[in-house]
Each structure stands twice: as structure tokens, then as C-alpha cells.
Amino acid sequence: MDYERAELQGRALRDLLIVHQLVATRLSRALHPTPLSLTSVSVLSFLRRVPQGASVSQIADAMEVNQPAVSKTLKTLDELGALSTERDPGDARRLVVRMTDRGHALLGDAEMAMHPAATAIFRDHDSAALTRLVTELEALAATIAATPPAAEG
């Protein structure tokens, strides 16, 4: 890798870290009127994409966190009535987690609570710029998801 590429990657990572911190802080503040944390919103957003349900290990793998962390978040969401769980008929040791109607409603409320912050964050981006940003972020997310963590070291 040449020096210019390494410098550019470093700059991109620094900028991503700063943006991540700023966005997470603002969205977390916006969620205060709701019973959900940013982590809970992330889990519910994942479950919305998998209506057939997912196991705890699948959720942990998708979010690249350990199972105890996911289990803690799932416990909170279960107490809110946001989830249903049932044993997998093919493997009784495996729980299948699904989002309930209450979970969809809570996620919708959280998205509405975050909307003003998102509007402020993207105020200087017209639709074309926002579309380009979303396209680049989706491509980056796909690359990260396809890269085994061992290969990152």
C-alpha cells in the first residue's frame, strides 16, 4: 500500500470515528423520551429485516457483538413486549427471536423521535448528495460485513 493511500484511509477512519460519536450522541439524546436505547433500535432494525426471525447467535454475528450483550438487550426488549421467542422446531436448543407488533410500534416511535436530529444532521445535503452518501455507506457496510474479522488484523 502506498503512503498516500494509507494517509487517506487513516483520514477516512478518523472522520468515521468522529461522525459515529457525534451521530450516536445526538440520536441517543433524541431517544430519551422513548424506552429504547440506540442498541435496542439497532437490534429491532435488524429484526425488521428478518421477519422469519433470527437466533441470538445470528443477531450477535450480524452486529459483531458477543451473545451476552445481545441477550441483555433482548431481555430489555422482551420486557417491553417488543419481541417474541420460540424454540426452533429443528433444534430445540435454539431460540428464534421475532419482532412483535409492539416492537414495530416502538421502533416507529423511536424513528420519529430521531427524525428531527436526522433532519438537522443532513440539512446541508440535497437529495442527490444524500443518495450518494447512502450508496457509499451501503457499499462500505457490505464490504465490512463480507470481511472476516480475522482478516482485519
N, C-alpha and C positions, 0 to 999 in steps of 0.2 A: 504494500500500500504506500502510495507516495505521501509526502509531507502535507501537501495541500488538501488531499482527501482526508487525512487524519485530522487536520485542523477543522475542516468543515464538519466532519462527524462530531467532533468534540463540541463545536458551537451548536449544532443541532441538538445534541443531548442536553447541554446546559439550558438551552431555550425550552426544550420539552419539560425538563425538571421544574423550571420556574413557572411555566404555564400550568403544569399539573398542580403545583402547590397553590397558585392563585385561584384556579378554577375550583379545585376541591374545597378550598376555604370558603369561597363565595357560595357555592352550591350547598355546602353543609350549613351555612348560616341560613340560607333560603329554606332549608328543610326543617328548621326549628319548630314551625307551627304544626308539623306533621309528626306522627310517631316513628317515622323511618329515618335511618341513617343513610349516608351515601353508600355504604357497603350493602345495606338492605335493598336499596334501589338497584344496585348492580346485580344482586342475586335475582331479584324479581325481573329485571330486564332480561337476564339470561333465560329464566324460566318461561318468559313470554315467547321467546324464540323456539322453545322446545315443548309444544303443547302435549306431546306424548309423555313428558316427564323426564326426569334425569335422576341418577343416583347421586349420593353425597360425593362419591369419588369423581364422578363426571363433572359436577359443579366445581369441585376443588381443582380439578385439572384445567377446566376452562378458564378459571380465574387465577390459576397459578398460585394458590394458597394451600395451606395444609388442611386436612379434613377436620381437625378440632376447631379451627377458625370458622369453617363453613358450618359445622354443627352448631356452634354458638349463635351464629346469625340465623340459621334455620329455626332454632329454638325460639328466638325472639319473634320471628315471622309467624311461627306456628301459634304462639300465644296471642298474636294479633288476628288470627283466623285467616292469614294470607296464604296458607299452604294446606295441602292435604298430602298424606303419605299412605302408602300401602305396600305390602310385600309384593315383590316381583314373583309372578306365578312360576317363572322358570328358575328362580333362585331365591329361596325363602330367606336367605341371609341378606339380600339386597333390598333396600327401601327405594321406592320410586316416589320422587317428590314432584308435585304439580302445584301450579298456582291456582287458587280458588277465585271465585268472582270477587270476594272481598280483597284478595291480593291485587286483582286488576284495578279495582276501585282505589285502593291505597296508592298503587303506582301512578294512576292517573292524577290523583290529588298531589302527589309528590312532583310530578312533571309540571303541573300547573303552578305549584309553589316555586319551582326553579325557573319558570318561564321568564319572569322579569329580569332575573340575573343573567340568563342566557341572552335575552334581548340586549341588555347593556353590554355584555361581553362582545357580542357580534355587531354592535351598532355601526362600526366603520366598514363592514363588509357588505357589499351589494350581493344580490343573489348569485351572480356569476362567480364572484370571489368565494362565497360560501360554498358553492357547488364544487369548486376546485379544491378547497380545503377539505371538504368531506371526502372527496375522491382520494386525495393524498393520504388522509388519515385511515381510510378503509384499506388502502393498499399497504400502509405501514402495519396496521393491525394484522392483516393477513400474513405478511412476512414474519412478524413476531410469532404468531400462532403456529406457523409452519416450521419455525426454527426450534429444534430441541434445546432445552436449557443447557445441556452438556456442551453443545456446540458454541455456546455464547462465551465460554471461558477462554 
